Every structure is written in C-alpha cells, then in structure tokens.
Amino acid sequence: QNFQLIIDDTPPTATTGQFNLRANSGSDNGNLQFAVTFSDNAAVNPASIHTGSVTVTLPNGSTVTPTLVSTSNPGSSLTTNIAYFLFSNPTGSFNNVASFGSYVLNLVAGGFDDAAGNQSPAATLGTMTVTDTMPPSASSNDFNAPLTNGTSIQFHVTFTDNYSLNTSSVQTGSITVTLPNGTTVKPTLISSGQAEDG
C-alpha cells in the first residue's frame, strides 16, 4: 500500500486595495476603516487574525496598531478571509499639517498563520499619501465703499486657507474687477496684512 505525504510549507499572504481615503466616503474624523484579504494555498487559521496582525507607519516614523473590527469567516478555515480594521489617526484628522505625508500599511511577521502553522512573513501591503487638497478662498466685505476722489476705491480682500497661505502669491493680478461695459481691470495691491505664511 502506497502513501503520499504532502507537506504544506507555503506561508500565508495578505493584500489590500482599500488603504486610502476614498474608503472614508468623504468623512474626516481621523478614522479610516479598510479591508485586508488574508490568503493561503490551503486554509487560513481564522483565530490567528487579530488586532496586531497589521500596523501603520505614520509620516513621523512612529507606528500605530489598527483595531480589528470583524472578519468575513470568523469560524471557517478557508483559503481566504477578509478582515476589517479601523485605523485612528493620532492627529485626529487627515486634513491638518501634522497629518500630511505617507502612511504605510504593514503586515507583521507572524501576524497570522495558516491551518498548518506556517506564519506570515513581514510585508508592505499598501501606501497612502495625504496632502492638502482644499483650495484657498477669498472674500471682501467693503467693495461698496465710497469712491476716493471720484475715480478710485480702496477695499480689502481676505484670503484664507485651511492650512497655510503662500503670501507671495497675493499680488496685483490676484483679483480682477469687471466693469459695466464688460471689460476687466486689475486692482493694484497696496499692502498685505500678513507678512508670513500662516
């Protein structure tokens, strides 16, 4: 009688396609929920998937451990198991200067294993870059001031941004005035009340 011994020495792997802010559906409370697919050639050990299976390296180089929320197959040893994690940014937001930069999602060495006991090797699962995407804005509340000498008007424009303004970009030509005849003129910049970016 012949026997065939099959040894499973293939380590399990993990992938993700959701480690980005698009998964936030536009919200910005500093939290990001994402999915990681844990896979194996034979069977994933569902009990080995836990908080600590993955980490996130922050722009400042420190690491945070996302919280495991749930798994798609908590009690079944299947070839794939999708786990949902919640990452809470220590800055409390993804839209401030402290939050800008690259975030790296890491699979921890031994972060989970398969039914044969093979442990996962360390791996980089994804990278997310957060930048300032909100454009600056401008407003004026005294453009209806009386004319000076009957020919000119002096008014103020407030330029604002959620993060920081490039003050050198505020210049003659930043705004225009459309005249009653349809033509436009560029008001002359007299001074700026902010000498530095901020």
VEXDREN-2710 file (C-alpha; in Angstrom, 1 decimal):
% VEXDREN-2710
k/r/px/py/pz
1/GLN/0.0/0.0/0.0
2/ASN/1.4/3.4/-1.0
3/PHE/1.1/6.5/1.0
4/GLN/1.7/10.1/-0.2
5/LEU/2.9/12.6/2.3
6/ILE/2.1/16.2/1.5
7/ILE/3.8/18.8/3.5
8/ASP/2.4/22.3/3.4
9/ASP/5.3/24.7/4.0
10/THR/3.9/27.6/2.0
11/PRO/3.4/30.7/4.2
12/PRO/0.2/32.6/4.0
13/THR/0.0/36.1/2.4
14/ALA/-2.1/39.3/2.7
15/THR/-3.3/42.0/0.3
16/THR/-5.4/45.2/0.4
17/GLY/-6.9/47.5/-2.1
18/GLN/-8.7/49.8/0.3
19/PHE/-6.0/51.6/2.3
20/ASN/-6.9/55.1/1.0
21/LEU/-9.0/58.0/2.0
22/ARG/-11.6/57.1/-0.7
23/ALA/-12.8/54.4/1.6
24/ASN/-13.8/57.2/4.1
25/SER/-16.7/58.3/1.9
26/GLY/-15.7/61.9/2.3
27/SER/-15.7/62.0/6.1
28/ASP/-12.7/63.3/8.1
29/ASN/-12.9/62.4/11.7
30/GLY/-9.4/60.9/11.7
31/ASN/-10.7/57.4/11.3
32/LEU/-10.2/55.1/8.4
33/GLN/-11.7/51.6/8.0
34/PHE/-10.1/49.3/5.5
35/ALA/-10.1/45.6/4.5
36/VAL/-7.2/43.2/4.3
37/THR/-7.6/39.9/2.5
38/PHE/-5.7/37.1/4.2
39/SER/-4.9/34.1/1.9
40/ASP/-3.3/30.7/1.9
41/ASN/-2.9/27.9/-0.6
42/ALA/-4.7/25.5/1.7
43/ALA/-6.5/27.3/4.6
44/VAL/-6.2/30.4/6.8
45/ASN/-6.4/30.0/10.5
46/PRO/-9.2/32.4/11.3
47/ALA/-8.3/32.5/15.0
48/SER/-4.8/33.9/14.2
49/ILE/-6.2/37.2/12.7
50/HIS/-6.2/39.8/15.4
51/THR/-5.5/43.3/16.4
52/GLY/-1.8/43.4/15.9
53/SER/-1.7/41.5/12.6
54/VAL/-1.1/44.8/10.8
55/THR/0.4/48.1/11.7
56/VAL/0.5/51.6/10.1
57/THR/3.7/53.6/9.9
58/LEU/2.9/57.3/10.3
59/PRO/4.6/60.2/8.4
60/ASN/6.7/60.9/11.5
61/GLY/8.0/57.3/11.6
62/SER/6.1/56.1/14.6
63/THR/3.7/53.1/14.3
64/VAL/0.0/52.6/15.2
65/THR/-1.8/49.4/15.5
66/PRO/-5.3/49.4/13.8
67/THR/-8.1/47.7/15.7
68/LEU/-9.6/44.5/14.2
69/VAL/-13.4/45.2/13.7
70/SER/-14.5/41.9/12.1
71/THR/-13.7/39.1/9.7
72/SER/-15.7/37.5/6.9
73/ASN/-15.1/33.9/8.1
74/PRO/-14.5/34.0/11.8
75/GLY/-15.0/30.3/12.3
76/SER/-14.1/28.8/9.0
77/SER/-10.7/27.7/7.7
78/LEU/-11.0/28.8/4.1
79/THR/-8.3/29.8/1.6
80/THR/-9.3/33.5/2.1
81/ASN/-10.5/35.5/5.0
82/ILE/-11.3/39.2/4.7
83/ALA/-10.6/41.2/7.9
84/TYR/-11.8/44.8/8.5
85/PHE/-9.6/47.1/10.5
86/LEU/-10.1/50.6/12.0
87/PHE/-7.2/53.0/11.9
88/SER/-7.4/56.1/14.1
89/ASN/-5.0/58.8/13.1
90/PRO/-3.4/60.3/16.3
91/THR/-3.7/63.8/14.7
92/GLY/-7.5/63.5/14.9
93/SER/-7.8/64.3/11.2
94/PHE/-6.5/63.8/7.7
95/ASN/-6.6/67.5/6.9
96/ASN/-4.0/69.3/9.1
97/VAL/-0.3/69.9/8.8
98/ALA/0.5/67.1/11.2
99/SER/-1.4/64.5/9.1
100/PHE/0.3/65.3/5.8
101/GLY/2.7/62.7/4.4
102/SER/2.9/59.0/3.7
103/TYR/1.2/56.2/5.7
104/VAL/2.5/52.6/5.2
105/LEU/0.3/49.6/6.0
106/ASN/2.5/46.7/7.2
107/LEU/1.8/43.0/7.6
108/VAL/3.6/42.0/10.8
109/ALA/5.9/39.0/10.7
110/GLY/3.9/36.2/12.3
111/GLY/0.8/38.4/12.1
112/PHE/-1.3/35.4/11.2
113/ASP/-0.9/31.8/10.2
114/ASP/-2.4/29.0/8.2
115/ALA/-4.0/25.8/9.3
116/ALA/-0.6/24.0/9.0
117/GLY/1.0/26.5/11.4
118/ASN/3.0/28.5/8.7
119/GLN/3.3/32.1/9.8
120/SER/3.1/35.1/7.6
121/PRO/6.3/36.9/6.6
122/ALA/6.6/40.7/7.1
123/ALA/5.3/42.7/4.1
124/THR/4.3/46.1/3.0
125/LEU/0.6/45.9/2.0
126/GLY/0.0/49.5/0.8
127/THR/0.9/53.2/1.0
128/MET/-1.3/56.2/1.3
129/THR/-0.2/59.8/0.8
130/VAL/-2.2/62.6/2.4
131/THR/-1.8/66.1/1.1
132/ASP/-3.6/69.4/1.3
133/THR/-6.3/69.2/-1.4
134/MET/-8.5/72.1/-0.2
135/PRO/-8.1/75.3/-2.3
136/PRO/-7.8/78.7/-0.7
137/SER/-10.6/81.2/-0.9
138/ALA/-11.1/84.9/-0.9
139/SER/-13.8/87.3/0.3
140/SER/-14.4/91.1/0.6
141/ASN/-17.0/93.0/2.7
142/ASP/-16.2/96.6/1.7
143/PHE/-16.1/96.6/-2.0
144/ASN/-19.0/99.1/-1.9
145/ALA/-17.0/101.7/-0.1
146/PRO/-17.3/105.4/-1.3
147/LEU/-15.1/106.4/-4.2
148/THR/-11.9/108.2/-3.5
149/ASN/-11.6/111.5/-5.5
150/GLY/-14.4/110.2/-7.6
151/THR/-12.2/107.8/-9.5
152/SER/-10.9/105.0/-7.3
153/ILE/-12.0/102.8/-4.5
154/GLN/-9.9/101.2/-1.8
155/PHE/-11.1/97.9/-0.4
156/HIS/-9.9/94.8/1.4
157/VAL/-9.8/91.2/0.4
158/THR/-9.4/88.4/3.0
159/PHE/-7.5/85.4/1.6
160/THR/-8.0/82.2/3.8
161/ASP/-6.9/78.6/3.7
162/ASN/-7.4/75.6/5.9
163/TYR/-3.7/75.1/6.3
164/SER/-1.4/77.8/5.1
165/LEU/-1.3/80.6/2.5
166/ASN/1.6/81.3/0.2
167/THR/1.6/85.0/0.9
168/SER/4.0/85.8/-2.0
169/SER/1.2/84.6/-4.4
170/VAL/-1.0/87.5/-3.3
171/GLN/-0.2/90.2/-5.8
172/THR/-1.6/92.7/-8.3
173/GLY/-3.5/90.4/-10.6
174/SER/-4.8/88.1/-8.0
175/ILE/-8.2/89.6/-8.4
176/THR/-10.0/91.5/-11.2
177/VAL/-12.9/93.8/-11.5
178/THR/-15.4/93.5/-14.3
179/LEU/-16.7/97.0/-15.4
180/PRO/-20.2/97.8/-16.6
181/ASN/-19.1/97.6/-20.2
182/GLY/-17.8/94.1/-19.7
183/THR/-14.1/94.8/-19.7
184/THR/-11.9/93.9/-16.7
185/VAL/-9.2/95.7/-14.8
186/LYS/-6.7/94.6/-12.2
187/PRO/-6.8/96.5/-8.9
188/THR/-3.4/97.5/-7.6
189/LEU/-2.2/95.7/-4.5
190/ILE/-1.3/98.3/-1.9
191/SER/-0.3/96.2/1.1
192/SER/-0.8/92.9/2.8
193/GLY/-1.7/92.5/6.4
194/GLN/0.1/89.2/6.7
195/ALA/3.9/89.2/6.3
196/GLU/4.4/85.5/6.7
197/ASP/2.8/82.3/5.6
198/GLY/0.2/81.0/8.0
END
